[in-house]
Amino acid sequence: MPATDPADIKNKQKRSEVVNRLKAEKARAKLKRRQQIAKDEQENPALKEERLKDNQPKTLESMREFDETVVGEDEEVFAEEDTDEFAQYFNGQPPKIMVTTSKRPSANVYEFAEEFVSIFPDAELVKRGSQFEIKRIVELAIKRNYTDIVVINEDKKQPNAVTMIHLPHGPTAHFKLSSIRLSKQIRGHGTVGPQKPELILNNFSTRLGHTIGRFFAALFPHVPEFKGRQVATFHNQRDFIFFRRHRYIFKDGERCDLQELGPRFTLKLRWLQKGTFDTRFGDYEWMHKPELDTSRRKFFL
């Protein structure tokens, strides 16, 4: 009796022929099944709707662990946001942002900082003297009516972190910075215009995420200039915040294309502190620690 299991066939050539024949039979059966499904769905469209409804892929996001801090239509949270540190901005105060660097920055940090400043219409790059500590910079910025300070840090002559300080009463957020691509490194990039961009904030769903989302929102003007067709996007996915900037281009009245302007980078929150920058006596609202990473399906933003 001939062997039906390829593993039982000792001859390598014969075994290969059997394996290929079984694969071909399996592929033909699969094709026939898919053709039958397509024929049935063409006759009855409800079958396709039912199949697509049930055929939901399992991802880390869809299997996310329950988090009681996820904000829905929570009136208590909205009431707190009406009186939080960013309330002045949302009540009409225009942003004024100082962007600076760590002490004695390298050329790579200055190059990134110049592009970073272009993201925010109301920002200016201020070179930092080696005698100025961050606390002193905060005092001077408050006197000059700045609403935010952004400090770009570096390691081994490459930008590696960003510290954002909201003035005058905080909070302060520190992010790891990675995956930087300047405009000149993006193929087919566009030229940034002087118009104020639109802002898109995606997937900041927890209480902590709401705070970070409002932090980013407070860096942009209240009313965008739609004539420039520029969009800045902060997209949170698995606690990694991806930044992209595009211009949308209308084609023949029906289609819309996107042209990336740059830069692009990724942020990951390391800690959030109440008040302005104070690493010694500051009150940390949240800080990432290794013991928090109990599961790949647990996210904080």
Short mmCIF file of the C-alpha atoms (twelve columns), coordinates in Angstrom:
data_MODEL
# 
_entry.id   MODEL 
# 
loop_
_atom_site.group_PDB 
_atom_site.id 
_atom_site.type_symbol 
_atom_site.label_atom_id 
_atom_site.label_alt_id 
_atom_site.label_comp_id 
_atom_site.label_asym_id 
_atom_site.label_seq_id 
_atom_site.Cartn_x 
_atom_site.Cartn_y 
_atom_site.Cartn_z 
_atom_site.pdbx_PDB_model_num 
ATOM 1   C CA . MET A 1   0.000   0.000  0.000   1 
ATOM 2   C CA . PRO A 2   1.595   3.315  -1.019  1 
ATOM 3   C CA . ALA A 3   2.345   5.830  1.735   1 
ATOM 4   C CA . THR A 4   0.035   8.887  1.831   1 
ATOM 5   C CA . ASP A 5   2.071   10.868 4.355   1 
ATOM 6   C CA . PRO A 6   5.127   12.484 2.669   1 
ATOM 7   C CA . ALA A 7   7.115   11.898 5.849   1 
ATOM 8   C CA . ASP A 8   6.792   8.138  5.280   1 
ATOM 9   C CA . ILE A 9   8.380   8.335  1.812   1 
ATOM 10  C CA . LYS A 10  12.096  7.651  1.942   1 
ATOM 11  C CA . ASN A 11  12.937  8.714  -1.611  1 
ATOM 12  C CA . LYS A 12  13.633  12.466 -1.625  1 
ATOM 13  C CA . GLN A 13  12.541  13.055 -5.229  1 
ATOM 14  C CA . LYS A 14  9.317   11.089 -4.803  1 
ATOM 15  C CA . ARG A 15  8.619   12.831 -1.479  1 
ATOM 16  C CA . SER A 16  9.052   16.245 -3.136  1 
ATOM 17  C CA . GLU A 17  6.615   15.302 -5.908  1 
ATOM 18  C CA . VAL A 18  3.981   14.251 -3.375  1 
ATOM 19  C CA . VAL A 19  4.417   17.444 -1.342  1 
ATOM 20  C CA . ASN A 20  4.060   19.630 -4.445  1 
ATOM 21  C CA . ARG A 21  0.974   17.697 -5.553  1 
ATOM 22  C CA . LEU A 22  -0.671  18.099 -2.143  1 
ATOM 23  C CA . LYS A 23  0.103   21.840 -2.148  1 
ATOM 24  C CA . ALA A 24  -1.420  22.229 -5.602  1 
ATOM 25  C CA . GLU A 25  -4.551  20.339 -4.563  1 
ATOM 26  C CA . LYS A 26  -4.893  22.501 -1.465  1 
ATOM 27  C CA . ALA A 27  -4.482  25.716 -3.509  1 
ATOM 28  C CA . ARG A 28  -7.108  24.562 -6.047  1 
ATOM 29  C CA . ALA A 29  -9.563  23.732 -3.251  1 
ATOM 30  C CA . LYS A 30  -8.988  27.149 -1.657  1 
ATOM 31  C CA . LEU A 31  -9.515  28.947 -4.973  1 
ATOM 32  C CA . LYS A 32  -12.689 26.983 -5.652  1 
ATOM 33  C CA . ARG A 33  -14.005 27.826 -2.174  1 
ATOM 34  C CA . ARG A 34  -13.282 31.550 -2.610  1 
ATOM 35  C CA . GLN A 35  -14.936 31.592 -6.032  1 
ATOM 36  C CA . GLN A 36  -18.023 29.955 -4.556  1 
ATOM 37  C CA . ILE A 37  -18.111 32.509 -1.714  1 
ATOM 38  C CA . ALA A 38  -17.807 35.377 -4.217  1 
ATOM 39  C CA . LYS A 39  -20.649 33.905 -6.303  1 
ATOM 40  C CA . ASP A 40  -22.898 33.500 -3.247  1 
ATOM 41  C CA . GLU A 41  -22.143 37.054 -2.038  1 
ATOM 42  C CA . GLN A 42  -22.893 38.487 -5.460  1 
ATOM 43  C CA . GLU A 43  -26.321 36.880 -5.329  1 
ATOM 44  C CA . ASN A 44  -26.865 37.826 -1.675  1 
ATOM 45  C CA . PRO A 45  -24.914 40.993 -0.565  1 
ATOM 46  C CA . ALA A 46  -25.983 40.426 3.043   1 
ATOM 47  C CA . LEU A 47  -23.604 37.456 3.219   1 
ATOM 48  C CA . LYS A 48  -20.640 39.740 2.464   1 
ATOM 49  C CA . GLU A 49  -21.662 42.237 5.131   1 
ATOM 50  C CA . GLU A 50  -21.944 39.437 7.678   1 
ATOM 51  C CA . ARG A 51  -18.557 37.982 6.705   1 
ATOM 52  C CA . LEU A 52  -16.775 41.336 6.970   1 
ATOM 53  C CA . LYS A 53  -18.445 42.049 10.305  1 
ATOM 54  C CA . ASP A 54  -17.199 38.774 11.784  1 
ATOM 55  C CA . ASN A 55  -13.778 38.876 10.105  1 
ATOM 56  C CA . GLN A 56  -12.100 41.370 12.434  1 
ATOM 57  C CA . PRO A 57  -8.312  40.876 12.749  1 
ATOM 58  C CA . LYS A 58  -6.893  40.557 16.253  1 
ATOM 59  C CA . THR A 59  -4.307  43.237 17.010  1 
ATOM 60  C CA . LEU A 60  -2.642  44.502 20.170  1 
ATOM 61  C CA . GLU A 61  -4.992  47.483 20.051  1 
ATOM 62  C CA . SER A 62  -8.160  45.404 19.723  1 
ATOM 63  C CA . MET A 63  -7.004  43.113 22.558  1 
ATOM 64  C CA . ARG A 64  -5.939  46.024 24.770  1 
ATOM 65  C CA . GLU A 65  -6.247  45.386 28.506  1 
ATOM 66  C CA . PHE A 66  -9.078  47.196 30.274  1 
ATOM 67  C CA . ASP A 67  -8.063  50.616 31.567  1 
ATOM 68  C CA . GLU A 68  -10.401 52.420 33.933  1 
ATOM 69  C CA . THR A 69  -8.782  55.768 33.060  1 
ATOM 70  C CA . VAL A 70  -10.065 55.679 29.460  1 
ATOM 71  C CA . VAL A 71  -12.169 58.797 28.986  1 
ATOM 72  C CA . GLY A 72  -15.533 58.585 27.262  1 
ATOM 73  C CA . GLU A 73  -18.322 61.110 27.726  1 
ATOM 74  C CA . ASP A 74  -17.153 61.888 31.259  1 
ATOM 75  C CA . GLU A 75  -18.556 65.189 32.502  1 
ATOM 76  C CA . GLU A 76  -16.204 65.165 35.496  1 
ATOM 77  C CA . VAL A 77  -13.149 65.069 33.237  1 
ATOM 78  C CA . PHE A 78  -14.516 67.854 31.039  1 
ATOM 79  C CA . ALA A 79  -15.180 69.971 34.134  1 
ATOM 80  C CA . GLU A 80  -11.598 69.476 35.336  1 
ATOM 81  C CA . GLU A 81  -10.241 70.424 31.908  1 
ATOM 82  C CA . ASP A 82  -12.152 73.707 32.093  1 
ATOM 83  C CA . THR A 83  -9.926  74.747 35.008  1 
ATOM 84  C CA . ASP A 84  -6.639  72.940 34.299  1 
ATOM 85  C CA . GLU A 85  -3.272  74.485 33.374  1 
ATOM 86  C CA . PHE A 86  -4.223  74.703 29.684  1 
ATOM 87  C CA . ALA A 87  -7.553  76.454 30.264  1 
ATOM 88  C CA . GLN A 88  -6.052  79.878 29.468  1 
ATOM 89  C CA . TYR A 89  -5.074  78.693 25.990  1 
ATOM 90  C CA . PHE A 90  -8.482  77.180 25.263  1 
ATOM 91  C CA . ASN A 91  -10.109 80.403 26.498  1 
ATOM 92  C CA . GLY A 92  -8.282  82.406 23.842  1 
ATOM 93  C CA . GLN A 93  -4.679  83.017 24.954  1 
ATOM 94  C CA . PRO A 94  -2.395  82.799 21.879  1 
ATOM 95  C CA . PRO A 95  0.689   80.551 22.162  1 
ATOM 96  C CA . LYS A 96  4.213   81.952 22.274  1 
ATOM 97  C CA . ILE A 97  6.871   79.245 22.276  1 
ATOM 98  C CA . MET A 98  10.580  79.304 23.032  1 
ATOM 99  C CA . VAL A 99  12.582  76.447 21.520  1 
ATOM 100 C CA . THR A 100 16.089  75.945 22.860  1 
ATOM 101 C CA . THR A 101 18.682  73.191 23.206  1 
ATOM 102 C CA . SER A 102 20.932  71.567 25.759  1 
ATOM 103 C CA . LYS A 103 24.199  73.293 26.630  1 
ATOM 104 C CA . ARG A 104 26.819  73.444 23.871  1 
ATOM 105 C CA . PRO A 105 24.694  71.662 21.246  1 
ATOM 106 C CA . SER A 106 26.115  69.981 18.171  1 
ATOM 107 C CA . ALA A 107 25.366  70.982 14.578  1 
ATOM 108 C CA . ASN A 108 22.935  68.065 14.232  1 
ATOM 109 C CA . VAL A 109 20.814  69.382 17.110  1 
ATOM 110 C CA . TYR A 110 20.696  72.891 15.617  1 
ATOM 111 C CA . GLU A 111 19.666  71.461 12.260  1 
ATOM 112 C CA . PHE A 112 16.806  69.519 13.830  1 
ATOM 113 C CA . ALA A 113 15.827  72.476 16.041  1 
ATOM 114 C CA . GLU A 114 15.481  74.780 13.022  1 
ATOM 115 C CA . GLU A 115 13.043  72.361 11.382  1 
ATOM 116 C CA . PHE A 116 11.264  71.724 14.692  1 
ATOM 117 C CA . VAL A 117 10.605  75.459 15.089  1 
ATOM 118 C CA . SER A 118 8.941   75.564 11.673  1 
ATOM 119 C CA . ILE A 119 6.204   73.219 12.940  1 
ATOM 120 C CA . PHE A 120 4.796   75.860 15.285  1 
ATOM 121 C CA . PRO A 121 3.937   79.254 13.731  1 
ATOM 122 C CA . ASP A 122 4.367   81.087 17.059  1 
ATOM 123 C CA . ALA A 123 7.752   79.585 17.993  1 
ATOM 124 C CA . GLU A 124 11.252  81.004 17.890  1 
ATOM 125 C CA . LEU A 125 14.635  79.356 18.352  1 
ATOM 126 C CA . VAL A 126 16.690  80.882 21.161  1 
ATOM 127 C CA . LYS A 127 20.322  79.833 21.464  1 
ATOM 128 C CA . ARG A 128 21.134  78.756 24.995  1 
ATOM 129 C CA . GLY A 129 24.148  80.125 26.792  1 
ATOM 130 C CA . SER A 130 26.174  77.637 28.819  1 
ATOM 131 C CA . GLN A 131 25.558  79.678 31.990  1 
ATOM 132 C CA . PHE A 132 21.765  79.301 31.857  1 
ATOM 133 C CA . GLU A 133 20.100  76.462 33.758  1 
ATOM 134 C CA . ILE A 134 16.564  75.452 32.807  1 
ATOM 135 C CA . LYS A 135 15.070  76.966 35.975  1 
ATOM 136 C CA . ARG A 136 16.623  80.329 35.077  1 
ATOM 137 C CA . ILE A 137 15.335  80.025 31.505  1 
ATOM 138 C CA . VAL A 138 11.824  79.377 32.880  1 
ATOM 139 C CA . GLU A 139 11.983  82.563 34.986  1 
ATOM 140 C CA . LEU A 140 13.099  84.667 32.012  1 
ATOM 141 C CA . ALA A 141 10.496  83.117 29.715  1 
ATOM 142 C CA . ILE A 142 7.663   83.898 32.141  1 
ATOM 143 C CA . LYS A 143 8.787   87.541 32.324  1 
ATOM 144 C CA . ARG A 144 8.742   87.726 28.510  1 
ATOM 145 C CA . ASN A 145 5.233   86.237 28.286  1 
ATOM 146 C CA . TYR A 146 6.152   82.911 26.700  1 
ATOM 147 C CA . THR A 147 3.508   80.225 27.121  1 
ATOM 148 C CA . ASP A 148 5.756   77.212 26.503  1 
ATOM 149 C CA . ILE A 149 9.403   76.165 26.465  1 
ATOM 150 C CA . VAL A 150 10.711  73.229 24.425  1 
ATOM 151 C CA . VAL A 151 14.211  71.960 25.206  1 
ATOM 152 C CA . ILE A 152 15.847  69.583 22.712  1 
ATOM 153 C CA . ASN A 153 18.397  67.327 24.381  1 
ATOM 154 C CA . GLU A 154 21.140  65.291 22.762  1 
ATOM 155 C CA . ASP A 155 23.341  62.269 23.310  1 
ATOM 156 C CA . LYS A 156 26.467  61.500 21.291  1 
ATOM 157 C CA . LYS A 157 25.786  64.594 19.158  1 
ATOM 158 C CA . GLN A 158 22.330  63.360 18.108  1 
ATOM 159 C CA . PRO A 159 18.945  64.664 19.333  1 
ATOM 160 C CA . ASN A 160 17.504  62.054 21.691  1 
ATOM 161 C CA . ALA A 161 14.905  63.733 23.941  1 
ATOM 162 C CA . VAL A 162 12.471  66.632 24.172  1 
ATOM 163 C CA . THR A 163 11.341  68.393 27.349  1 
ATOM 164 C CA . MET A 164 8.191   70.537 27.123  1 
ATOM 165 C CA . ILE A 165 7.323   73.042 29.858  1 
ATOM 166 C CA . HIS A 166 3.975   74.839 29.919  1 
ATOM 167 C CA . LEU A 167 4.123   78.273 31.523  1 
ATOM 168 C CA . PRO A 168 3.615   79.738 34.017  1 
ATOM 169 C CA . HIS A 169 2.430   76.845 36.231  1 
ATOM 170 C CA . GLY A 170 3.339   73.683 34.300  1 
ATOM 171 C CA . PRO A 171 2.995   70.837 33.669  1 
ATOM 172 C CA . THR A 172 6.319   69.529 32.331  1 
ATOM 173 C CA . ALA A 173 6.594   66.507 30.029  1 
ATOM 174 C CA . HIS A 174 9.742   64.648 28.999  1 
ATOM 175 C CA . PHE A 175 9.769   62.513 25.844  1 
ATOM 176 C CA . LYS A 176 12.263  60.148 24.286  1 
ATOM 177 C CA . LEU A 177 12.945  61.260 20.698  1 
ATOM 178 C CA . SER A 178 13.714  58.771 17.917  1 
ATOM 179 C CA . SER A 179 13.286  57.932 14.213  1 
ATOM 180 C CA . ILE A 180 14.141  61.457 13.053  1 
ATOM 181 C CA . ARG A 181 13.942  62.219 9.337   1 
ATOM 182 C CA . LEU A 182 14.592  65.782 8.217   1 
ATOM 183 C CA . SER A 183 12.787  67.235 5.209   1 
ATOM 184 C CA . LYS A 184 15.823  66.847 2.959   1 
ATOM 185 C CA . GLN A 185 15.856  63.112 3.750   1 
ATOM 186 C CA . ILE A 186 12.243  62.623 2.627   1 
ATOM 187 C CA . ARG A 187 11.886  61.899 -1.050  1 
ATOM 188 C CA . GLY A 188 9.522   64.252 -2.870  1 
ATOM 189 C CA . HIS A 189 8.961   66.485 0.154   1 
ATOM 190 C CA . GLY A 190 7.151   69.797 -0.213  1 
ATOM 191 C CA . THR A 191 8.058   73.301 0.912   1 
ATOM 192 C CA . VAL A 192 6.542   74.608 4.131   1 
ATOM 193 C CA . GLY A 193 4.362   77.685 3.694   1 
ATOM 194 C CA . PRO A 194 3.823   80.525 6.179   1 
ATOM 195 C CA . GLN A 195 0.174   79.564 6.807   1 
ATOM 196 C CA . LYS A 196 -0.985  78.212 10.167  1 
ATOM 197 C CA . PRO A 197 -1.522  74.434 9.946   1 
ATOM 198 C CA . GLU A 198 -4.467  72.339 10.939  1 
ATOM 199 C CA . LEU A 199 -3.897  69.944 13.848  1 
ATOM 200 C CA . ILE A 200 -4.924  66.279 14.135  1 
ATOM 201 C CA . LEU A 201 -4.614  64.410 17.437  1 
ATOM 202 C CA . ASN A 202 -5.298  60.667 17.181  1 
ATOM 203 C CA . ASN A 203 -5.961  58.072 19.855  1 
ATOM 204 C CA . PHE A 204 -5.206  59.980 23.089  1 
ATOM 205 C CA . SER A 205 -7.935  58.193 25.029  1 
ATOM 206 C CA . THR A 206 -6.918  57.949 28.719  1 
ATOM 207 C CA . ARG A 207 -6.747  60.693 31.350  1 
ATOM 208 C CA . LEU A 208 -2.977  60.852 30.834  1 
ATOM 209 C CA . GLY A 209 -3.486  60.822 27.071  1 
ATOM 210 C CA . HIS A 210 -5.942  63.716 27.303  1 
ATOM 211 C CA . THR A 211 -3.355  65.776 29.198  1 
ATOM 212 C CA . ILE A 212 -0.669  65.077 26.586  1 
ATOM 213 C CA . GLY A 213 -3.111  65.812 23.753  1 
ATOM 214 C CA . ARG A 214 -4.054  69.155 25.307  1 
ATOM 215 C CA . PHE A 215 -0.327  69.869 25.765  1 
ATOM 216 C CA . PHE A 216 0.252   69.458 22.022  1 
ATOM 217 C CA . ALA A 217 -2.887  71.420 21.149  1 
ATOM 218 C CA . ALA A 218 -1.699  74.376 23.244  1 
ATOM 219 C CA . LEU A 219 1.370   74.717 20.987  1 
ATOM 220 C CA . PHE A 220 -0.671  75.570 17.885  1 
ATOM 221 C CA . PRO A 221 -2.729  78.645 16.923  1 
ATOM 222 C CA . HIS A 222 -6.456  78.540 17.623  1 
ATOM 223 C CA . VAL A 223 -7.619  79.119 14.054  1 
ATOM 224 C CA . PRO A 224 -5.778  77.375 11.186  1 
ATOM 225 C CA . GLU A 225 -5.398  78.951 7.763   1 
ATOM 226 C CA . PHE A 226 -7.035  76.445 5.439   1 
ATOM 227 C CA . LYS A 227 -5.631  78.214 2.389   1 
ATOM 228 C CA . GLY A 228 -2.212  76.671 3.115   1 
ATOM 229 C CA . ARG A 229 -3.690  73.111 3.153   1 
ATOM 230 C CA . GLN A 230 -1.090  72.091 5.753   1 
ATOM 231 C CA . VAL A 231 -1.816  69.479 8.429   1 
ATOM 232 C CA . ALA A 232 0.252   68.523 11.475  1 
ATOM 233 C CA . THR A 233 -0.568  65.104 12.952  1 
ATOM 234 C CA . PHE A 234 0.286   63.548 16.306  1 
ATOM 235 C CA . HIS A 235 -0.781  59.911 16.088  1 
ATOM 236 C CA . ASN A 236 -0.577  57.754 19.207  1 
ATOM 237 C CA . GLN A 237 -0.184  54.029 18.622  1 
ATOM 238 C CA . ARG A 238 0.868   51.706 21.439  1 
ATOM 239 C CA . ASP A 239 2.172   54.747 23.400  1 
ATOM 240 C CA . PHE A 240 4.475   55.794 20.560  1 
ATOM 241 C CA . ILE A 241 3.523   59.255 19.264  1 
ATOM 242 C CA . PHE A 242 4.276   59.598 15.552  1 
ATOM 243 C CA . PHE A 243 4.544   63.115 14.141  1 
ATOM 244 C CA . ARG A 244 3.950   63.836 10.455  1 
ATOM 245 C CA . ARG A 245 3.268   67.031 8.498   1 
ATOM 246 C CA . HIS A 246 1.548   67.014 5.122   1 
ATOM 247 C CA . ARG A 247 -0.006  69.228 2.516   1 
ATOM 248 C CA . TYR A 248 -3.157  67.924 0.867   1 
ATOM 249 C CA . ILE A 249 -3.497  68.479 -2.872  1 
ATOM 250 C CA . PHE A 250 -6.870  68.290 -4.601  1 
ATOM 251 C CA . LYS A 251 -6.938  66.405 -7.895  1 
ATOM 252 C CA . ASP A 252 -9.775  66.837 -10.451 1 
ATOM 253 C CA . GLY A 253 -12.308 67.675 -7.744  1 
ATOM 254 C CA . GLU A 254 -12.681 64.081 -6.596  1 
ATOM 255 C CA . ARG A 255 -9.306  62.805 -5.423  1 
ATOM 256 C CA . CYS A 256 -6.989  64.215 -2.772  1 
ATOM 257 C CA . ASP A 257 -3.273  63.425 -2.556  1 
ATOM 258 C CA . LEU A 258 -0.903  64.020 0.354   1 
ATOM 259 C CA . GLN A 259 2.582   65.487 0.061   1 
ATOM 260 C CA . GLU A 260 4.796   65.105 3.109   1 
ATOM 261 C CA . LEU A 261 6.553   68.271 4.228   1 
ATOM 262 C CA . GLY A 262 8.701   66.954 7.080   1 
ATOM 263 C CA . PRO A 263 10.241  66.601 9.509   1 
ATOM 264 C CA . ARG A 264 9.082   63.284 10.893  1 
ATOM 265 C CA . PHE A 265 9.932   61.859 14.311  1 
ATOM 266 C CA . THR A 266 8.603   59.653 17.100  1 
ATOM 267 C CA . LEU A 267 8.043   60.585 20.739  1 
ATOM 268 C CA . LYS A 268 7.574   58.317 23.757  1 
ATOM 269 C CA . LEU A 269 6.506   59.806 27.085  1 
ATOM 270 C CA . ARG A 270 8.964   59.161 29.918  1 
ATOM 271 C CA . TRP A 271 7.481   61.301 32.664  1 
ATOM 272 C CA . LEU A 272 4.922   64.004 33.367  1 
ATOM 273 C CA . GLN A 273 5.536   66.414 36.203  1 
ATOM 274 C CA . LYS A 274 3.239   68.892 37.884  1 
ATOM 275 C CA . GLY A 275 4.531   72.440 37.847  1 
ATOM 276 C CA . THR A 276 7.553   73.679 35.945  1 
ATOM 277 C CA . PHE A 277 10.841  71.800 35.548  1 
ATOM 278 C CA . ASP A 278 12.220  70.492 38.865  1 
ATOM 279 C CA . THR A 279 13.908  67.078 38.777  1 
ATOM 280 C CA . ARG A 280 14.886  67.225 42.445  1 
ATOM 281 C CA . PHE A 281 11.732  68.261 44.293  1 
ATOM 282 C CA . GLY A 282 9.153   68.025 41.515  1 
ATOM 283 C CA . ASP A 283 5.860   66.174 41.973  1 
ATOM 284 C CA . TYR A 284 5.652   63.514 39.257  1 
ATOM 285 C CA . GLU A 285 2.141   62.862 38.007  1 
ATOM 286 C CA . TRP A 286 3.337   59.856 35.962  1 
ATOM 287 C CA . MET A 287 6.694   58.215 35.302  1 
ATOM 288 C CA . HIS A 288 7.509   55.208 33.164  1 
ATOM 289 C CA . LYS A 289 9.128   52.360 35.079  1 
ATOM 290 C CA . PRO A 290 10.088  48.862 33.877  1 
ATOM 291 C CA . GLU A 291 7.692   47.261 36.364  1 
ATOM 292 C CA . LEU A 292 4.782   48.953 34.572  1 
ATOM 293 C CA . ASP A 293 5.451   46.901 31.432  1 
ATOM 294 C CA . THR A 294 3.523   43.851 32.595  1 
ATOM 295 C CA . SER A 295 1.944   43.132 29.214  1 
ATOM 296 C CA . ARG A 296 2.316   44.061 25.550  1 
ATOM 297 C CA . ARG A 297 -1.421  44.793 25.549  1 
ATOM 298 C CA . LYS A 298 -1.261  47.474 28.236  1 
ATOM 299 C CA . PHE A 299 -1.032  51.103 27.112  1 
ATOM 300 C CA . PHE A 300 -1.044  54.339 29.101  1 
ATOM 301 C CA . LEU A 301 -2.029  57.032 26.566  1 
# 
